[in-house]
């Protein structure tokens, strides 16, 4: 029997930006938004006979031990982790420990990534990781491992969550599919997952859902960019989730990402509510058809964004609206139109990004040819842009973006949207009459109340008290939704005021 060899799996710390939850009230109970399922999948791909022992570090919840006894370090991350990945790699390689690097950054930026790693993985890892382990054990590992063809998702194992503590995370990510049939000019997702839509089997997905529940998860986040590509598949999956979740003493909550097309299907919306979905991130992108057409996304305009958002809200599902500014058709009037849209749709939570052009996208090439790229995209969409805008200066664009973000989360404006959203709910699922609240969730609610009573500003304190009081008068069943919304308010308000 060969001696075991030790691999240190590392997920780098997310910079202090919009995606980080470190400043949120949620940090009182969870250290990070969600863990990186890629590393847990690598563990699941490891044959028992390979003789591998894994150490694990998610730097968002624990510190890296740069002196850890290990034979190899495996790192994964996104473009926004580039600087930290370089630092981690350098420190271990200086010790003489080889580094394997894979994931989005390694795939999308291969020229930079290959210099940081002894073993460079490009593309999906379901086939290349087991191959690497066999060759590494024999002392025959190569520098480059490239997955040329996109894998069959039914061959992807359930992630091994044995190194994960549920209490450290707000969401448990589960990936039901890969592939996007769209080809938006500003998006590099198809370089990662391709355009052909591939799904796991429903049995696979339900097994992962049950694993998450057994692990102690409270909310499962379906992590693909668009949960609503294949309607028949989505309906079958939701029907299975409803049947299982309604039989649980402590039901799971769910969240997902989708385009506004999801709001046009009433059957799907009811299934989402019955499955106990609390939030759906909606990629509205722009309220101007011309802006969408210029980035090859005009096809979604056949769905009215106002109707879609309102439809989702009627079923009590919080619409997390994603919008972008900085298109060529955007001008100074864009920002007031966006504000009106969010007020008209009573959207409590909105993410307002600046348009960026990731390298090797159609938008990047078009902007480069026009001489309108003036720095490298850093993987952070909310602070600045690498594009020279057309109808305003970059300073004007960022200043107006920052001002609108702040205005959206001023207490009086936020409260009005929340109350209007609550008043628009028409459907309350009757399927969970005997559901219990986990002790951990009760503690979370206590922390949120304690946070606003003792640590937040006087304005936020009043906002919280007013919303609870007014909501109780509307319908006591809505109080849990207010708690969910307010658990996010602190984060977005703090972020807006740091801009």
C-alpha positions in Angstrom: 0.0 0.0 0.0 1.6 3.3 -1.1 2.1 6.0 1.6 -0.6 8.6 1.7 0.3 12.0 0.2 -1.2 15.2 1.4 -2.9 17.9 -0.7 -3.8 21.3 0.7 -6.9 22.6 -1.0 -7.2 26.4 -0.8 -9.9 28.9 -1.8 -8.5 32.4 -1.6 -10.1 35.2 0.3 -12.5 37.4 -1.6 -11.4 41.0 -1.7 -13.5 43.5 0.3 -15.9 44.3 -2.4 -19.6 43.9 -3.2 -19.5 40.1 -3.2 -18.0 39.9 0.3 -20.4 39.5 3.2 -17.8 40.3 5.8 -19.4 43.7 6.7 -23.0 42.3 6.7 -25.1 41.5 9.7 -24.9 37.9 8.4 -21.3 37.9 9.5 -22.6 37.6 13.0 -23.7 34.1 12.3 -21.9 33.1 9.1 -18.4 34.0 8.2 -18.9 33.8 4.4 -21.6 33.9 1.8 -20.9 30.4 0.4 -18.1 27.9 0.0 -16.4 27.0 -3.3 -18.0 23.7 -4.4 -15.1 23.1 -6.8 -12.7 22.0 -4.1 -15.3 19.7 -2.6 -15.9 18.2 -6.0 -12.1 17.5 -6.4 -12.3 15.5 -3.2 -15.3 13.5 -4.5 -13.4 12.8 -7.7 -10.5 11.2 -5.8 -10.3 7.4 -6.0 -9.9 5.7 -2.6 -6.9 3.8 -3.9 -5.1 7.0 -4.8 -3.9 7.3 -1.2 -4.7 11.1 -0.8 -5.2 12.9 2.4 -6.7 16.4 2.1 -6.3 19.5 4.1 -8.8 22.3 3.4 -8.8 26.1 3.8 -11.4 28.6 2.7 -9.6 31.8 3.5 -12.9 33.6 4.0 -13.5 31.6 7.2 -10.0 30.5 8.3 -6.3 31.4 7.9 -4.0 29.6 5.6 -1.3 27.7 7.3 1.7 28.4 5.1 3.8 25.9 7.1 1.2 23.1 6.7 2.9 19.7 6.0 1.8 18.9 2.5 3.0 17.5 -0.8 0.9 19.7 -3.1 -1.2 22.8 -2.8 -4.3 23.0 -5.1 -5.8 26.5 -5.5 -9.0 27.6 -7.3 -10.5 31.1 -7.8 -11.9 33.8 -10.0 -10.3 36.8 -11.7 -10.9 39.0 -8.7 -8.6 36.6 -6.7 -5.7 36.9 -9.1 -3.4 38.9 -6.8 -4.1 36.7 -3.8 -3.6 33.5 -5.9 -0.2 34.8 -7.0 0.8 35.5 -3.4 -0.3 32.1 -2.1 1.4 30.3 -4.9 4.6 32.3 -4.4 4.8 31.5 -0.7 4.3 27.8 -1.1 6.6 27.4 -4.1 9.3 29.3 -2.1 9.0 26.4 0.4 9.4 23.9 -2.4 5.8 22.8 -2.4 4.3 22.4 -5.9 1.2 24.2 -6.8 -1.8 23.0 -8.9 -4.1 25.8 -10.1 -7.5 25.5 -11.7 -10.9 27.1 -11.9 -12.2 30.2 -13.6 -9.1 32.3 -13.3 -6.8 29.5 -14.6 -9.1 28.9 -17.5 -9.9 32.5 -18.6 -6.4 33.9 -18.0 -4.1 31.0 -19.0 -1.1 33.2 -19.8 -1.0 34.7 -16.3 -2.0 31.5 -14.5 0.5 29.1 -16.1 3.4 31.2 -14.6 2.0 30.7 -11.1 1.6 26.9 -11.1 3.5 23.8 -11.5 0.4 22.1 -12.7 -2.1 24.2 -14.7 -5.7 23.0 -15.2 -7.8 24.5 -18.0 -11.5 23.8 -18.1 -13.6 21.3 -16.2 -11.9 18.9 -13.9 -14.1 15.8 -13.7 -11.7 13.9 -16.0 -8.4 15.7 -15.6 -8.1 15.6 -11.8 -8.3 11.8 -11.5 -5.8 11.6 -14.4 -3.5 14.0 -12.7 -3.6 12.1 -9.4 -2.6 8.9 -11.1 0.2 10.5 -12.9 1.3 12.6 -9.9 1.6 9.5 -7.7 3.8 7.9 -10.4 6.0 11.0 -10.6 4.8 11.6 -14.2 2.5 14.7 -13.7 2.5 17.2 -16.6 2.4 21.0 -16.4 -0.8 21.4 -18.4 -4.1 19.5 -18.1 -6.7 20.7 -20.5 -10.3 19.4 -20.7 -11.0 19.8 -24.4 -14.6 18.6 -24.4 -17.3 19.7 -21.9 -18.1 16.9 -19.6 -21.4 14.9 -19.2 -22.9 16.4 -16.0 -24.4 13.1 -15.1 -20.8 11.9 -14.5 -20.0 14.7 -12.0 -20.1 13.4 -8.4 -21.8 15.0 -5.5 -19.3 17.3 -3.8 -17.6 15.9 -0.6 -18.6 18.3 2.1 -16.7 16.5 4.9 -14.4 19.5 5.4 -17.3 22.1 5.4 -18.9 23.5 8.5 -22.5 24.6 7.7 -22.4 27.3 10.4 -19.6 29.1 8.5 -21.8 29.8 5.4 -25.0 31.5 4.6 -25.7 29.4 1.5 -24.8 25.9 0.3 -24.2 26.0 -3.5 -25.5 23.3 -5.7 -25.0 23.2 -9.4 -27.8 21.7 -11.4 -26.4 22.5 -14.9 -23.7 24.1 -17.0 -23.9 25.8 -20.3 -25.6 28.9 -21.5 -27.4 29.1 -24.9 -26.9 32.9 -24.9 -23.9 34.7 -26.2 -23.9 38.1 -24.5 -21.0 40.3 -25.6 -19.9 41.2 -22.1 -20.0 37.7 -20.6 -17.2 35.2 -20.5 -19.2 32.4 -19.0 -19.5 30.4 -22.2 -15.7 30.1 -22.3 -16.0 28.3 -19.0 -19.2 26.2 -19.5 -20.0 26.4 -23.2 -23.3 27.1 -24.9 -24.7 23.6 -24.8 -27.0 23.3 -21.8 -26.1 20.2 -19.7 -27.8 19.1 -16.6 -27.3 16.6 -13.8 -30.1 14.1 -13.4 -32.9 15.1 -11.0 -31.9 12.1 -8.8 -28.3 13.6 -8.6 -29.6 17.0 -7.7 -32.0 15.7 -5.0 -29.2 13.7 -3.5 -27.1 16.8 -3.2 -30.1 18.7 -1.7 -30.6 16.0 0.9 -26.8 16.0 1.6 -26.9 19.8 2.2 -29.9 19.4 4.5 -28.2 16.6 6.5 -25.1 18.8 6.8 -27.1 21.5 8.5 -27.7 24.0 5.6 -30.5 26.4 5.9 -30.5 27.7 2.4 -29.4 26.1 -0.9 -28.3 28.3 -3.7 -28.6 26.9 -7.2 -25.4 28.4 -8.4 -25.6 28.4 -12.2 -26.2 31.7 -14.0 -29.6 30.8 -15.3 -31.8 28.3 -13.4 -34.5 28.6 -16.0 -33.1 27.4 -19.3 -35.1 24.2 -19.9 -38.7 24.8 -18.6 -39.7 21.1 -18.6 -36.6 20.2 -16.6 -37.0 23.0 -14.2 -40.7 22.1 -13.5 -39.8 18.5 -13.0 -37.0 19.4 -10.5 -39.2 21.9 -8.6 -42.0 19.3 -8.4 -39.6 16.9 -6.8 -38.3 19.6 -4.4 -41.8 20.5 -3.3 -42.6 16.8 -2.6 -39.5 16.3 -0.5 -39.3 19.7 1.2 -42.9 19.7 2.4 -42.2 16.4 4.2 -39.4 17.9 6.3 -39.8 19.1 9.8 -37.2 21.7 9.1 -37.6 22.7 5.4 -34.8 24.2 3.4 -35.0 27.6 1.8 -33.8 28.0 -1.7 -32.3 30.8 -3.9 -31.3 30.9 -7.6 -30.4 33.2 -10.5 -32.5 33.6 -13.6 -33.3 35.9 -16.5 -36.5 37.9 -16.5 -38.1 35.2 -18.7 -38.9 33.3 -15.5 -41.5 35.9 -14.6 -43.6 34.9 -17.6 -44.4 31.4 -16.4 -47.0 31.4 -13.6 -46.7 27.7 -13.1 -43.0 28.0 -12.4 -43.6 30.9 -10.1 -46.1 29.0 -8.0 -43.7 26.0 -7.9 -40.9 28.3 -6.7 -43.1 29.6 -3.9 -44.3 26.0 -3.0 -40.7 24.8 -3.0 -39.8 27.6 -0.4 -37.7 29.8 -2.6 -37.0 33.0 -0.8 -34.9 35.0 -3.3 -34.2 35.0 -7.0 -31.5 37.1 -8.5 -33.0 38.5 -11.8 -30.6 39.6 -14.5 -32.6 42.6 -15.8 -29.3 44.3 -17.0 -31.0 47.4 -18.5 -34.4 49.0 -18.8 -33.5 50.2 -22.3 -33.9 47.8 -25.2 -31.2 49.6 -27.2 -28.6 48.9 -24.4 -29.4 45.2 -24.5 -29.2 45.1 -28.3 -25.8 46.6 -28.4 -24.4 43.7 -26.3 -26.3 40.9 -28.1 -28.9 40.5 -25.4 -31.9 42.1 -27.0 -33.7 38.8 -27.1 -34.8 39.1 -23.5 -36.7 42.2 -24.3 -39.7 40.1 -25.4 -40.3 39.7 -21.7 -41.4 42.9 -20.0 -39.1 43.5 -17.0 -41.6 45.4 -15.0 -44.2 42.6 -15.4 -41.6 39.9 -14.7 -40.4 41.5 -11.5 -44.0 42.1 -10.3 -45.0 38.6 -11.1 -42.2 37.1 -9.1 -43.1 39.4 -6.2 -46.8 38.4 -6.2 -45.6 35.0 -5.1 -43.7 36.4 -2.1 -40.3 35.7 -3.7 -37.8 38.6 -3.2 -36.5 39.9 -6.5 -32.8 40.7 -6.3 -32.6 42.9 -9.4 -29.3 43.1 -11.3 -28.8 46.2 -13.4 -25.8 47.5 -15.3 -24.9 51.1 -16.3 -22.3 52.2 -18.8 -23.7 51.0 -22.1 -23.1 53.2 -25.2 -26.8 54.2 -25.2 -26.7 55.2 -21.5 -26.7 58.9 -20.7 -27.4 61.1 -17.7 -31.1 60.3 -17.9 -30.4 56.6 -17.4 -30.1 56.8 -13.7 -33.5 58.5 -13.1 -35.1 55.8 -15.3 -33.5 53.0 -13.2 -34.7 54.6 -10.0 -38.2 54.9 -11.4 -38.1 51.3 -12.5 -37.1 50.0 -9.0 -39.7 52.2 -7.4 -42.4 51.1 -9.8 -41.6 47.4 -9.3 -41.1 47.9 -5.6 -37.8 46.0 -5.7 -36.3 46.1 -2.2 -32.8 44.9 -3.2 -30.9 45.9 -6.3 -27.4 45.4 -7.5 -26.1 48.2 -9.7 -22.9 47.3 -11.6 -20.7 49.2 -14.0 -20.3 47.7 -17.5 -16.9 46.1 -17.9 -15.3 44.2 -20.7 -13.5 41.0 -19.6 -10.6 40.0 -21.8 -11.4 37.8 -24.8 -15.1 38.8 -24.9 -16.7 40.3 -28.0 -17.2 43.5 -26.0 -13.5 43.7 -25.1 -12.4 43.3 -28.7 -14.9 45.9 -29.9 -13.8 48.4 -27.3 -10.1 47.6 -27.9 -10.5 48.3 -31.7 -12.2 51.6 -30.8 -9.4 52.5 -28.4 -11.8 52.5 -25.5 -10.0 50.1 -23.1 -7.8 51.9 -20.7 -7.0 49.3 -18.0 -7.4 45.6 -17.2 -10.6 44.2 -15.9 -10.0 43.2 -12.3 -13.0 41.0 -11.8 -14.9 43.5 -9.7 -17.9 45.0 -11.4 -19.1 47.5 -8.8 -16.3 50.0 -8.3 -15.0 51.0 -11.7 -15.0 50.1 -15.4 -12.2 49.4 -17.9 -14.3 50.9 -20.7 -14.2 54.6 -21.8 -17.9 55.5 -21.9 -19.4 57.0 -24.9 -21.9 59.6 -23.7 -20.2 60.7 -20.5 -16.8 60.7 -18.9 -15.8 57.8 -16.8 -15.7 60.1 -13.7 -19.3 61.2 -14.5 -20.4 57.6 -15.0 -18.9 56.4 -11.7 -20.1 59.4 -9.8 -23.7 59.0 -10.9 -23.5 55.2 -10.3 -22.3 55.8 -6.8 -24.9 58.5 -6.1 -27.8 56.3 -7.2 -26.5 53.4 -5.2 -26.4 55.5 -2.1 -29.9 56.9 -2.8 -31.4 53.5 -3.2 -30.3 52.5 0.3 -31.2 55.7 2.1 -33.7 54.5 4.8 -36.7 56.4 3.6 -36.4 55.2 0.0 -35.6 51.7 1.0 -38.6 51.5 3.4 -41.0 52.7 0.8 -39.9 50.0 -1.6 -40.1 47.3 1.0 -43.6 48.3 2.1 -44.8 48.5 -1.5 -43.3 45.1 -2.1 -45.0 43.5 0.9 -48.3 45.0 -0.1 -48.1 43.4 -3.5 -47.8 39.8 -2.3 -50.8 37.7 -3.3 -49.8 34.1 -2.7 -48.8 32.4 0.5 -48.0 28.7 0.1 -50.1 26.6 2.4 -47.8 23.6 2.2 -45.7 24.1 5.4 -48.3 24.3 8.2 -46.2 22.3 10.6 -42.7 23.5 9.7 -40.3 24.2 12.5 -37.6 26.8 12.8 -34.1 25.4 13.5 -32.3 26.7 16.5 -29.6 28.1 14.3 -32.2 30.1 12.3 -33.8 31.4 15.5 -30.3 32.5 16.6 -29.9 34.3 13.3 -33.2 36.2 13.8 -32.1 37.1 17.3 -28.7 38.4 16.0 -30.4 40.5 13.3 -32.7 42.1 15.9 -29.8 42.6 18.3 -27.7 44.1 15.6 -30.2 46.8 14.7 -31.1 47.5 18.3 -27.5 48.0 19.5 -25.0 48.4 16.7 -26.5 50.1 13.6 -27.1 53.8 13.1 -30.1 55.5 14.6 -31.6 55.8 11.1 -31.3 52.1 10.5 -32.6 51.4 14.0 -35.7 53.4 13.2 -36.0 51.8 9.8 -36.0 48.3 11.3 -38.5 49.2 14.1 -40.9 50.9 11.6 -40.8 48.1 9.1 -41.5 45.5 11.8 -44.4 47.5 13.2 -45.9 48.4 9.8 -45.5 44.8 8.5 -47.3 43.3 11.5 -50.2 45.6 10.7 -50.3 44.4 7.1 -50.0 40.6 7.8 -48.0 38.9 10.5 -47.0 36.2 7.9 -44.8 38.8 6.3 -42.5 39.3 9.2 -40.1 36.6 8.2 -39.7 38.2 4.8 -38.9 41.5 6.4 -36.2 39.8 8.5 -34.7 38.3 5.3 -34.7 41.7 3.6 -33.3 43.5 6.6 -30.5 40.9 6.9 -29.3 42.2 3.6 -29.9 45.9 4.1 -26.9 46.5 6.4 -24.5 45.0 3.8 -25.8 47.0 0.8 -26.2 50.2 2.8 -22.7 50.0 4.1 -21.4 49.1 0.6 -23.2 52.1 -0.9 -21.8 54.5 1.6 -18.2 53.2 1.0 -18.4 54.0 -2.7 
